[in-house]
Structure formats: C-alpha cells, structure tokens
C-alpha cells in the first residue's frame, strides 16, 4: 500500500488509514486522553512526511513508534502520564476468579506505568494497540521473545498487585 501511495495512488493511503486509524486512536486515547486527537493528527502528518522521503519496511510499527514518541514527548512536557478514565478492560484470569473493580485495575496499571515503564509499554501496545510481539519487538528493536517475557512479567506484576490489593480489606475485616 505504501509503495502504491508513494507512486501517487491516494486510495492506497485511504486503505492504510482506514485499517489503522481505530487501533491507533485507541492506543493514543488510553495513553493520553486529553491530547489524543492532536497526537493522532500529528502522527499521521509525520508518517506522511516520512513516507514521502524514505522507504519504510513495517508501516504499522513505524506509525505506532511515531505515536509512542509523541505521547512520551507530551508526557515529558506535562510531567504527568495521563491514563484514560474509560479503559477497555481485558479479561484477566485469576486463580480465585474474583471480580476486580475497574478502579482497582486502573490503579494497578498506573502503578505499573510508574514502577515498570518497560513492562507497561509492552502490555499497553499488545492489549490496547493490538500489536503482536513481533511488531512490538521491531519498534523496541529487541527480540519478540524478550517482548513476550516482558508481557508475562507485566501480567504477573499486575496479578500480584491485584492479589495484594484484595487481601488488604480481608485482613482489616479479620482484625
């Protein structure tokens, strides 16, 4: 599609845009709710400028890398990482099959983002960006096996956080 676009076929870009606009916006909305629209537009502008100048081997990964860099730049300027109030909560299986409140889940994601940003990035790109481990590996310039490990570590970290959070009220009630 990108080669066709570089050749002047505007329909090719429309197809590319249609395919990736929703996952990209979801990714941006979950990372930086207030600035998602602006970053979304800026991402595609930078992408179009780059495509006109050089060849890109993995356009989706490149598009998300631009978005991730813009989110980080925006976060640095604000000095705050803003998490969405409306997460699409993925299914998390716990051994006890207990329900986890959305607020608790958001808190755990926020804690993961602050304490383990490398793990959070992988988890976020995979779940909310709907990217494969291979695509994330290309963005991060590390192997997909390392990405898979970071994803597992992130899930385990969240499980421990959520289990500890659920244990605290029980201990208070037993005292």
C-alpha positions in Angstrom: 0.0 0.0 0.0 2.8 2.4 0.9 4.6 1.8 -2.4 1.4 2.5 -4.2 0.9 5.7 -2.2 4.4 6.8 -3.0 3.5 6.3 -6.6 0.7 8.7 -6.3 -2.2 6.4 -5.5 -4.2 8.2 -2.9 -6.6 5.3 -2.5 -3.8 3.2 -1.1 -3.3 5.7 1.7 -7.0 5.8 2.4 -6.9 2.0 2.8 -3.9 2.2 5.1 -5.6 5.0 7.1 -8.9 3.0 7.4 -7.1 0.0 8.6 -5.0 1.6 11.4 -7.0 4.7 12.5 -9.1 2.9 15.1 -6.3 0.9 16.8 -4.0 4.0 16.7 -6.7 6.3 18.3 -7.5 3.7 20.9 -3.8 3.4 21.8 -3.5 7.2 22.0 -6.7 7.7 23.9 -5.6 5.2 26.6 -2.2 6.8 26.9 -3.0 10.5 26.7 -6.7 11.1 26.8 -6.6 14.9 26.7 -4.1 15.1 23.8 -5.2 12.0 21.8 -6.8 13.9 18.9 -3.9 16.3 18.4 -1.3 13.5 18.7 -3.4 11.3 16.3 -3.3 14.0 13.6 0.4 14.8 14.2 1.2 11.1 14.0 -0.3 10.8 10.5 1.3 14.1 9.4 4.7 12.9 10.4 4.1 9.5 8.9 3.1 11.0 5.5 6.1 13.3 5.6 8.4 10.3 6.3 6.9 8.0 3.7 7.5 10.7 1.1 11.2 10.8 2.0 12.2 7.2 2.7 11.1 3.6 2.4 9.5 2.0 5.4 9.6 -1.8 5.8 6.9 -2.1 8.5 4.5 0.8 8.2 2.2 -0.2 11.2 5.2 -0.5 13.6 6.6 2.8 12.3 3.2 4.5 12.7 2.9 3.3 16.3 6.5 4.3 17.1 5.8 7.8 15.9 2.7 7.9 18.2 4.6 6.5 21.1 7.3 9.1 20.8 4.8 11.9 20.6 3.0 10.6 23.7 6.3 10.5 25.5 7.2 14.0 24.4 3.8 15.3 25.5 4.1 13.4 28.9 7.6 14.9 29.4 6.2 18.4 28.8 3.3 17.8 31.2 5.4 15.7 33.6 2.4 13.5 34.1 1.3 10.3 32.3 -2.5 10.6 31.9 -4.4 7.3 32.0 -7.9 7.0 30.5 -11.0 7.0 32.7 -12.6 4.5 30.4 -10.3 1.5 29.8 -11.4 -1.4 27.8 -10.5 -3.9 30.5 -9.1 -7.1 29.1 -10.0 -10.4 30.6 -7.6 -11.2 33.4 -7.8 -14.8 34.8 -7.1 -15.1 38.5 -6.9 -18.3 40.4 -9.7 -17.3 42.7 -12.0 -16.0 39.9 -12.7 -12.9 42.0 -14.1 -9.8 40.4 -11.7 -6.8 40.1 -13.2 -3.4 40.2 -12.3 -1.1 37.3 -10.9 1.5 39.7 -8.5 -1.1 41.2 -7.5 -2.2 37.7 -6.8 1.4 36.7 -4.8 1.8 39.9 -2.7 -1.3 39.1 -2.0 -0.1 35.5 -1.0 3.4 36.8 1.3 1.7 39.4 2.9 -0.5 36.7 3.4 2.5 34.4 5.3 4.4 37.2 7.3 1.4 38.6 8.0 -0.6 35.5 7.6 1.5 32.3 9.3 -1.0 30.0 6.8 -3.7 31.1 3.9 -1.2 30.8 4.8 -0.2 27.3 4.7 -3.8 26.1 1.5 -4.6 27.9 -0.2 -1.4 26.5 1.0 -1.9 22.9 -0.1 -5.6 22.9 -3.5 -5.1 24.6 -4.6 -1.6 23.6 -2.5 -1.2 20.5 -3.4 -4.7 19.3 0.1 -5.3 18.2 1.9 -8.6 18.0 5.0 -9.3 20.0 7.0 -9.3 16.7 5.7 -5.8 15.8 6.5 -4.5 19.3 9.9 -6.1 19.0 10.6 -4.2 15.8 9.5 -0.9 17.4 11.7 -1.5 20.5 14.5 -3.1 18.4 14.6 -6.2 20.6 13.6 -9.8 20.0 10.0 -10.9 20.2 11.0 -13.4 22.9 12.1 -10.6 25.1 8.8 -8.8 24.4 6.9 -12.0 25.3 8.9 -12.2 28.6 8.2 -8.6 29.4 4.5 -9.1 28.7 4.4 -12.2 31.1 6.3 -10.2 33.7 3.8 -7.3 33.4 0.8 -9.7 33.8 2.5 -11.3 36.8 3.2 -7.9 38.3 -0.4 -6.9 37.9 -1.7 -10.2 39.4 0.5 -9.7 42.5 -0.6 -6.1 42.8 -4.3 -7.1 42.5 -4.0 -10.0 44.8 -2.3 -7.8 47.5 -5.0 -5.2 47.0 -7.7 -7.8 47.5 -6.0 -9.3 50.6 -5.8 -6.0 52.4 -9.5 -5.4 53.0 -9.9 -9.0 54.3 -7.0 -8.6 56.8 -8.7 -5.4 58.1 -12.0 -7.2 58.5 -10.4 -10.1 60.4 -8.7 -7.8 62.9 
